[in-house]
Amino acid sequence: MSSLVAFWNLENLFAPEGHPGREPWIAKAMQKDLKGWTPSLFNRKIAQLASIIVRMKDGAGPDILGVCEVENRFALQALADAVNLALPARNYQLVHVDSARDQRGVDTAFLYDANQFTAKLDELFSHWVMRQTGTRDITQITFVAPSGKQLVLLANHWPSRSSSTGDGAEYSSGFRATAGETLAYWHDRIREEKGANVAVVALGDFNDEPFDKSVSIHAQGLRDKGDVSRAKSARFYNLTWEYLTVSTKDRKGNTRLLNGTLYFGSDAALFDQILVSPGIVTGKSGWRVVDGSPRIEAYPPMVSHRVGEGPVRFGLPAGDVAANVNLDGYSDHFPVSVRLDEV
C-alpha cells in the first residue's frame, strides 16, 4: 500500500484575534491584519481547509501532510481535530516547533497519521534561514513506518519575494539561495548519519521556480532523474517537473489546464515543490515514487476560472471583513502530493 505525502501552504492560518497564546510581538506586527479575525472566521477557515485535506488519497486523507504559514500549535491542533473528526480511521498528530522571530510569526509543521507512522521526536530539528526582516524555518523530522523503514522529511518555507524596494524577487534572491544552501547542507549531514541511500523528501513553498538557481543549483534539486540516481553526493530529483502542466475539471465538466500552484493575476508560478533523494529514485532506500503520482491537488471548488486558473483564497480581514474574506475560499496555494511505495 502506498503512502501519500503532501504539502500545503495554508495562507495565514492564525488563531483568532486576541488569542491568549499569541506572542506580544506577533500581536503588534499583525494587529491590523488580524482585526476582525473572529473565532467564527477561524473555524470556517479550518472547516474549508479540512474539506480539501480529506479528499486527498481518494478520500482517505494524506498519510503525512507538511504545512506552512500556521501561527502556532493551537491553530495546527484545530486543523488536526477537524480532519480526525471527518476521517475516524485516521489519528493525525502534530510535529511542530515554534519559529524564531519571523516577521509574521508563521511556522512549518507536519500532520501525520500515528496509525501509519511514528515520529522520532529525538530527530526533530529546526534549521533557521536568517534575513534582516525575520527568519524562515526548515523543519526536519524522521518518520518510521511499521516495517521499520524510515523517511526523513524537511518542510520548507523559504524567504518571500517581497521587499520595500519594489524589486522583491531580485533583492531577496540571495536569501533563497541561502535557504537552498541550508537544505543542501542538511541533506549532506543526513546522508552522513544514515547512509547514501537514505530516503529524504524535501517539500514546501520555495518562493522560487524549479529552474531558479536557489533550487536547481544551491539546493541541488535537479530535473534529470538519471543524474540524480547516479550521483555520489547529495542531490535531489525535483518531482515538480512531473506536474509542470496538469489539468482539472471546472464546474461545467470542461477540462482546464493548471500550470502552477499559485497565481499572480493570470501568471502561474510553481513555488510548491517536492524533491526526493537518490535512494527514493532508485528504490534502494526501501521507498520509491509511484509512477505518475506527483500532482497538484486542485479540486474544482478550489479553482477560480475568473483570471487564470488560480486558487480561491479565504484571506484575512485586514480590518474589512466583507471586502477581504471569502467564506468559500481556502488558500492562495494549491497543495501538492506524491505517493511512495515501500519496496
ZAMARGU-4260 file (C-alpha; in steps of 0.2 Angstrom, whole numbers, plus 5000, padded with zeros to 4 digits):
<rodrens>
0) 5000/5000/5000 | 5007/5017/4995 | 5009/5032/5007 | 5003/5049/5002 | 5015/5063/5007
5) 5008/5080/5003 | 5012/5099/5007 | 5001/5114/5008 | 5004/5132/5012 | 4989/5136/5022
10) 4990/5155/5020 | 4990/5164/5036 | 4982/5151/5047 | 4981/5162/5063 | 4972/5159/5079
15) 4958/5171/5082 | 4960/5190/5086 | 4965/5192/5104 | 4970/5173/5106 | 4978/5172/5124
20) 4993/5162/5117 | 4999/5174/5105 | 5016/5181/5107 | 5016/5200/5110 | 5027/5204/5095
25) 5016/5195/5083 | 5000/5204/5091 | 5009/5220/5087 | 5015/5216/5070 | 4999/5208/5064
30) 4987/5220/5073 | 4979/5227/5058 | 4978/5211/5048 | 4970/5201/5062 | 4957/5215/5066
35) 4940/5206/5064 | 4948/5188/5063 | 4934/5181/5074 | 4933/5163/5081 | 4919/5161/5068
40) 4930/5166/5054 | 4944/5155/5061 | 4933/5140/5062 | 4926/5142/5045 | 4944/5143/5038
45) 4948/5127/5047 | 4932/5118/5040 | 4937/5124/5022 | 4955/5118/5024 | 4949/5101/5031
50) 4937/5098/5017 | 4951/5098/5005 | 4963/5088/5015 | 4950/5074/5017 | 4948/5072/4999
55) 4967/5068/4996 | 4971/5049/4993 | 4954/5046/4986 | 4945/5051/5001 | 4957/5043/5014
60) 4967/5058/5018 | 4986/5060/5017 | 4997/5049/5027 | 5009/5064/5030 | 5005/5082/5027
65) 5018/5096/5028 | 5011/5113/5030 | 5017/5131/5032 | 5010/5148/5037 | 5002/5141/5053
70) 5004/5153/5068 | 5005/5141/5082 | 5001/5124/5089 | 4983/5129/5094 | 4979/5133/5075
75) 4988/5117/5069 | 4979/5106/5083 | 4962/5114/5077 | 4965/5108/5060 | 4970/5091/5065
80) 4955/5089/5076 | 4944/5094/5061 | 4952/5081/5050 | 4951/5067/5063 | 4933/5071/5065
85) 4930/5069/5047 | 4941/5053/5045 | 4938/5042/5060 | 4951/5029/5054 | 4965/5042/5055
90) 4974/5048/5070 | 4983/5064/5065 | 4996/5070/5077 | 5007/5085/5076 | 5026/5089/5073
95) 5028/5107/5077 | 5042/5119/5083 | 5038/5137/5087 | 5048/5148/5074 | 5061/5161/5079
100) 5056/5179/5077 | 5049/5178/5059 | 5041/5195/5054 | 5024/5187/5054 | 5026/5173/5066
105) 5022/5158/5054 | 5029/5141/5056 | 5032/5125/5046 | 5025/5109/5053 | 5018/5092/5050
110) 5002/5082/5052 | 5004/5063/5052 | 4994/5048/5055 | 5001/5040/5070 | 4992/5024/5065
115) 5004/5023/5050 | 5020/5032/5056 | 5030/5035/5071 | 5038/5052/5073 | 5056/5051/5080
120) 5055/5067/5091 | 5073/5064/5096 | 5077/5068/5077 | 5066/5084/5076 | 5077/5099/5070
125) 5073/5117/5065 | 5085/5125/5053 | 5084/5144/5053 | 5086/5154/5037 | 5091/5172/5043
130) 5087/5189/5035 | 5086/5206/5041 | 5067/5206/5042 | 5065/5190/5051 | 5068/5171/5048
135) 5060/5157/5039 | 5062/5139/5046 | 5065/5122/5039 | 5058/5108/5050 | 5066/5091/5049
140) 5059/5075/5056 | 5061/5057/5054 | 5046/5046/5052 | 5046/5027/5054 | 5034/5015/5045
145) 5028/4999/5054 | 5040/4990/5043 | 5054/5000/5051 | 5058/5009/5035 | 5062/5027/5038
150) 5058/5043/5029 | 5067/5059/5033 | 5056/5074/5029 | 5060/5093/5028 | 5046/5105/5027
155) 5052/5121/5019 | 5046/5139/5018 | 5059/5150/5010 | 5060/5169/5011 | 5047/5178/5001
160) 5050/5189/4986 | 5043/5204/4995 | 5053/5220/4999 | 5051/5238/5002 | 5062/5242/4986
165) 5049/5236/4973 | 5061/5224/4966 | 5057/5210/4978 | 5062/5194/4968 | 5080/5201/4963
170) 5083/5209/4980 | 5078/5194/4990 | 5085/5181/4979 | 5101/5179/4990 | 5090/5174/5005
175) 5083/5160/4995 | 5100/5155/4989 | 5105/5154/5007 | 5089/5143/5011 | 5094/5132/4996
180) 5112/5130/5004 | 5104/5126/5021 | 5094/5112/5014 | 5108/5105/5004 | 5120/5106/5019
185) 5107/5096/5030 | 5104/5084/5016 | 5123/5080/5016 | 5123/5078/5035 | 5108/5066/5034
190) 5117/5055/5022 | 5132/5055/5033 | 5122/5049/5048 | 5110/5037/5039 | 5119/5032/5023
195) 5119/5037/5005 | 5103/5028/5001 | 5093/5036/5015 | 5075/5041/5010 | 5074/5060/5011
200) 5059/5071/5005 | 5061/5090/5005 | 5044/5098/5001 | 5037/5116/5004 | 5034/5133/4997
205) 5051/5138/4990 | 5046/5155/4984 | 5056/5151/4968 | 5053/5141/4952 | 5061/5124/4950
210) 5073/5131/4937 | 5078/5146/4948 | 5096/5144/4955 | 5091/5143/4973 | 5083/5126/4969
215) 5092/5119/4955 | 5110/5124/4960 | 5110/5129/4978 | 5098/5115/4984 | 5104/5103/4970
220) 5086/5100/4965 | 5088/5093/4948 | 5077/5089/4933 | 5086/5074/4926 | 5082/5058/4936
225) 5097/5049/4929 | 5109/5062/4935 | 5101/5060/4952 | 5101/5041/4953 | 5120/5041/4948
230) 5125/5055/4960 | 5138/5051/4973 | 5135/5066/4983 | 5119/5074/4990 | 5107/5078/4975
235) 5088/5079/4974 | 5076/5074/4960 | 5063/5088/4958 | 5046/5080/4955 | 5039/5097/4951
240) 5044/5094/4933 | 5032/5080/4933 | 5017/5091/4937 | 5023/5106/4927 | 5006/5106/4917
245) 4991/5097/4924 | 4973/5098/4921 | 4957/5099/4931 | 4938/5100/4928 | 4928/5116/4930
250) 4911/5116/4937 | 4904/5113/4920 | 4915/5097/4917 | 4926/5106/4905 | 4945/5102/4906
255) 4956/5117/4911 | 4974/5117/4912 | 4984/5121/4928 | 5001/5127/4926 | 5006/5132/4943
260) 5002/5130/4962 | 4999/5149/4964 | 4995/5163/4953 | 4999/5182/4952 | 4985/5188/4942
265) 4984/5176/4927 | 5003/5172/4928 | 5006/5154/4936 | 5021/5150/4947 | 5027/5134/4953
270) 5033/5138/4971 | 5026/5122/4979 | 5038/5108/4976 | 5043/5090/4981 | 5061/5085/4980
275) 5067/5067/4983 | 5084/5059/4987 | 5093/5047/4976 | 5088/5032/4987 | 5070/5035/4983
280) 5073/5037/4964 | 5082/5020/4964 | 5072/5012/4977 | 5087/5007/4987 | 5080/5017/5002
285) 5066/5004/5003 | 5054/5018/4996 | 5050/5023/4978 | 5039/5036/4969 | 5023/5028/4962
290) 5024/5032/4943 | 5013/5046/4938 | 5008/5051/4956 | 5016/5068/4959 | 5002/5080/4957
295) 4994/5097/4961 | 4979/5093/4972 | 4967/5106/4964 | 4949/5101/4966 | 4935/5110/4957
300) 4929/5121/4971 | 4947/5127/4974 | 4950/5133/4956 | 4945/5151/4951 | 4941/5152/4932
305) 4939/5171/4933 | 4958/5176/4930 | 4969/5161/4925 | 4966/5145/4935 | 4972/5150/4952
310) 4967/5145/4969 | 4951/5153/4978 | 4958/5162/4993 | 4950/5163/5010 | 4960/5178/5015
315) 4962/5189/5031 | 4950/5203/5036 | 4963/5217/5037 | 4950/5227/5046 | 4937/5225/5032
320) 4929/5208/5034 | 4916/5210/5019 | 4930/5215/5007 | 4944/5203/5011 | 4936/5186/5017
325) 4929/5174/5005 | 4919/5161/5016 | 4920/5149/5002 | 4939/5151/4999 | 4954/5140/5005
330) 4972/5147/5002 | 4982/5156/4989 | 4991/5140/4986 | 4986/5123/4979 | 4993/5108/4989
335) 5005/5096/4981 | 5007/5077/4984 | 5016/5061/4979 | 5013/5043/4983 | 5028/5032/4989
340) 5028/5013/4989 | 5038/5003/5001 | 5049/4991/4990
</rodrens>
